[in-house]
Amino acid sequence: MEDPNERLRKIRQEIDEIDEKLVYLIAKRIECGKEIVHLKKILNYPVEDGKREREIRDRIFKLCEKYNLDVEVVWDIIKTLIEYSKKIQREELKK
């Protein structure tokens, strides 16, 4: 049987690795948003896209069900990312 302290250390290390991946993926998502805003500018599309946000919400809800996650918690995280992305897009449009 593995020593509980060693097991705790390993799990914490795994969490640290997951956190790094999450931060990397958030950065990648923001970069995609920057590319999108340049395309929206060319296409003369607004930053806000309610239809796309509903599509994202529906997909996230299904994924939460698939992975047995609390929809409210996950959706709050995704909404924060969406709002941050829109903020960045608005800033990019001002340039």
C-alpha positions as CSV (number, residue, x, y, z in Angstrom):
1,M,0.0,0.0,0.0
2,E,1.3,3.4,-1.0
3,D,2.2,5.9,1.8
4,P,-0.7,8.4,2.1
5,N,1.7,11.3,2.1
6,E,3.3,10.1,-1.1
7,R,-0.1,9.6,-2.7
8,L,-1.1,13.1,-1.7
9,R,2.1,14.5,-3.2
10,K,1.5,12.7,-6.5
11,I,-2.1,13.8,-6.7
12,R,-1.1,17.4,-6.1
13,Q,1.6,17.1,-8.7
14,E,-1.1,15.8,-11.1
15,I,-3.3,18.8,-10.3
16,D,-0.4,21.2,-10.9
17,E,0.1,19.6,-14.4
18,I,-3.6,19.8,-15.2
19,D,-3.7,23.5,-14.1
20,E,-0.8,24.2,-16.4
21,K,-2.7,22.6,-19.3
22,L,-5.8,24.5,-18.4
23,V,-3.9,27.8,-18.5
24,Y,-2.3,26.9,-21.8
25,L,-5.7,26.0,-23.3
26,I,-7.2,29.3,-22.0
27,A,-4.4,31.2,-23.7
28,K,-5.0,29.2,-26.9
29,R,-8.7,30.0,-26.7
30,I,-8.0,33.7,-26.3
31,E,-5.6,33.6,-29.3
32,C,-8.4,32.0,-31.4
33,G,-10.7,34.8,-30.3
34,K,-8.2,37.4,-31.5
35,E,-8.1,35.7,-34.9
36,I,-11.9,35.6,-35.0
37,V,-12.2,39.3,-34.3
38,H,-10.0,40.1,-37.3
39,L,-12.3,37.9,-39.5
40,K,-15.4,39.6,-38.0
41,K,-13.9,43.0,-38.9
42,I,-13.3,41.9,-42.5
43,L,-16.9,40.4,-42.6
44,N,-18.3,43.4,-40.8
45,Y,-19.8,41.1,-38.1
46,P,-20.5,42.3,-34.6
47,V,-18.5,41.0,-31.6
48,E,-21.7,39.7,-30.0
49,D,-23.1,36.5,-31.6
50,G,-26.1,35.2,-29.6
51,K,-26.6,32.2,-31.8
52,R,-23.0,31.1,-31.4
53,E,-23.2,31.6,-27.6
54,R,-26.3,29.4,-27.5
55,E,-24.5,26.7,-29.5
56,I,-21.6,26.8,-27.1
57,R,-24.0,26.7,-24.1
58,D,-25.9,23.7,-25.6
59,R,-22.7,21.8,-26.3
60,I,-21.3,22.5,-22.8
61,F,-24.5,21.3,-21.2
62,K,-24.2,18.1,-23.1
63,L,-20.6,17.7,-22.2
64,C,-21.4,18.2,-18.5
65,E,-24.0,15.5,-18.7
66,K,-21.6,13.2,-20.4
67,Y,-18.9,13.8,-17.7
68,N,-21.3,14.1,-14.8
69,L,-20.3,17.6,-14.0
70,D,-22.3,20.4,-12.3
71,V,-23.6,22.4,-15.3
72,E,-23.9,25.7,-13.3
73,V,-20.3,25.6,-12.2
74,V,-18.9,24.7,-15.6
75,W,-21.2,27.2,-17.4
76,D,-20.0,29.9,-15.1
77,I,-16.4,29.2,-16.1
78,I,-17.2,29.1,-19.8
79,K,-19.3,32.3,-19.5
80,T,-16.3,34.0,-17.9
81,L,-14.1,32.9,-20.8
82,I,-16.7,34.1,-23.3
83,E,-17.0,37.5,-21.6
84,Y,-13.2,37.8,-21.4
85,S,-12.9,36.9,-25.1
86,K,-15.5,39.5,-26.1
87,K,-13.6,42.1,-24.0
88,I,-10.4,41.3,-25.9
89,Q,-12.2,41.4,-29.2
90,R,-13.6,44.8,-28.4
91,E,-10.1,46.0,-27.5
92,E,-8.7,44.5,-30.8
93,L,-11.4,46.3,-32.8
94,K,-10.3,49.7,-31.3
95,K,-6.8,49.2,-32.7
